[in-house]
Amino acid sequence: MTMDLATIEDRTGLELRRLRYVLEHRVLPGGRIGSEGRGIPRNFTDFEAFGIACAALLLKAGLRRRLVTQCLELLCTHKLGSRSHRAHPVFYDAWENADAGFLEVGDGVNVRISAEAEVGGRNVDSGWMQVSTGANLTDDYAATIRVSIDIGRLRQYLSGPTA
């Protein structure tokens, strides 16, 4: 299934201007998400829409573009468990299994994504990672300041009727 920016706006309540900003300023890793030309609506897969919405929400929360870009780049390249080339990045695993979960940025320098699956999926937890280096933090790290996105709820908004 695909959706355009207007559908993402309707389902999430995010401003169209902010969604366009994510695309025009290449906040997401990759680069395939682009315009086919002026006036031609862009269509996105469910996963792309999820990434666009996550980026827009982090920006809306007041995080700087560079930090949001670095967080998403790390989450889109970091793999859990098996080092096999078949393993998916943690951001994709969380989206695929996000019946409940959170994408969190701690103290403006660390990031974590976790998702809990109900039936048939698998739980995902990246643990806290330092954004600038990708290094895993110790289990006793506790963020003083935490910006959080409820990715389970976001996924429901994107897959269901308008919010």
C-alpha positions in Angstrom: 0.0 0.0 0.0 1.2 3.5 -0.7 0.1 6.9 0.5 0.9 10.5 -0.4 1.8 13.4 1.9 -1.8 14.6 2.3 -2.8 11.1 3.6 0.1 11.2 6.0 -1.1 14.6 7.2 -4.7 13.5 7.6 -3.7 10.3 9.5 -1.1 11.9 11.8 -2.2 15.5 12.2 1.3 16.6 11.2 1.5 19.8 9.2 2.0 19.3 5.4 4.7 22.0 5.6 6.7 20.0 8.1 6.3 16.8 6.2 7.7 18.5 3.0 10.5 19.9 5.1 11.6 16.4 6.0 11.8 15.5 2.3 13.3 18.7 0.9 16.0 18.8 3.5 16.8 15.1 3.3 16.3 14.4 6.9 15.9 10.7 6.2 18.7 8.5 5.1 18.7 7.3 1.6 17.5 9.6 -1.1 15.0 7.8 -3.2 12.2 9.7 -1.7 12.1 12.6 -4.1 9.8 14.5 -6.4 8.8 13.3 -9.8 8.2 17.0 -10.8 6.2 20.0 -9.8 2.6 19.2 -9.2 2.9 15.4 -9.2 2.0 13.9 -5.9 4.7 11.7 -4.3 3.6 8.3 -3.0 5.3 6.5 -0.2 5.3 2.9 1.2 4.0 2.4 4.7 7.5 2.2 6.0 8.6 5.4 4.2 5.5 7.2 5.6 6.5 5.9 9.1 10.0 7.3 8.7 8.8 10.7 7.4 6.3 10.9 10.3 9.0 10.0 12.9 11.3 12.7 11.5 8.6 15.3 11.5 7.5 14.5 15.0 11.1 14.8 16.3 11.4 18.1 14.6 8.1 19.2 16.0 9.4 18.3 19.5 12.1 20.9 19.0 15.1 18.7 18.1 17.5 20.2 15.5 17.6 18.8 12.0 21.1 17.6 12.3 20.4 15.5 15.4 17.2 14.0 13.9 19.1 13.1 10.7 21.9 11.5 12.8 19.4 9.5 14.9 17.5 8.2 12.0 20.7 7.4 10.1 22.0 5.3 13.1 18.7 3.5 13.6 18.4 2.8 9.8 21.9 1.2 9.8 22.2 -0.5 13.2 21.3 -4.2 13.2 20.4 -6.4 16.2 21.5 -9.9 16.9 22.9 -11.7 13.9 25.5 -9.9 11.9 24.1 -11.6 8.8 23.5 -9.5 5.8 19.9 -10.7 6.0 19.3 -8.9 9.4 17.1 -5.8 9.1 18.1 -2.5 10.6 16.5 -1.9 14.0 14.3 0.9 12.7 12.7 -1.4 10.2 12.3 -4.2 12.8 10.7 -1.8 15.2 8.2 -0.6 12.6 7.4 -4.1 11.5 6.7 -5.2 15.1 5.4 -2.0 16.8 2.2 -3.0 18.5 3.7 -0.9 21.3 7.0 0.9 21.6 9.0 4.1 21.6 11.6 6.0 19.7 13.5 8.0 22.3 16.2 10.7 22.2 17.9 11.1 25.6 19.8 14.2 26.7 20.1 15.4 23.1 22.9 13.0 22.3 21.6 9.4 22.7 18.9 7.4 20.9 16.9 4.2 21.6 14.1 2.4 19.8 12.1 -0.4 21.3 9.0 -2.2 20.2 6.9 -5.0 21.7 5.0 -7.4 19.4 1.8 -9.0 20.5 1.4 -12.2 18.5 3.8 -13.6 16.0 6.3 -10.7 16.0 9.4 -10.3 18.0 10.4 -7.7 20.5 13.0 -5.2 19.5 15.3 -3.0 21.7 18.3 -1.2 20.3 19.4 -0.2 23.8 20.6 3.4 24.3 23.3 4.3 21.7 25.4 7.4 21.5 24.3 9.2 18.3 27.7 10.6 17.3 29.5 7.2 17.6 26.9 4.5 17.5 28.4 3.1 20.7 26.1 1.2 23.1 25.7 2.8 26.5 25.8 0.9 29.8 22.5 -0.6 31.1 22.5 1.9 34.0 22.2 5.0 31.7 19.0 7.0 32.4 18.2 10.0 30.4 17.6 13.2 32.3 15.8 14.7 29.3 13.8 12.4 27.1 11.9 13.1 23.8 9.7 10.2 23.0 7.5 9.0 20.1 4.9 6.4 20.7 5.6 4.3 17.6 2.9 1.8 18.2 0.3 4.6 18.2 1.9 6.2 15.2 1.8 3.0 13.3 -1.9 2.6 14.1 -2.6 6.2 12.8 -0.8 5.5 9.6 -2.5 2.1 8.9 -6.0 3.1 9.9 -8.6 5.6 9.0 -7.8 9.3 9.7 -6.8 10.2 13.2 
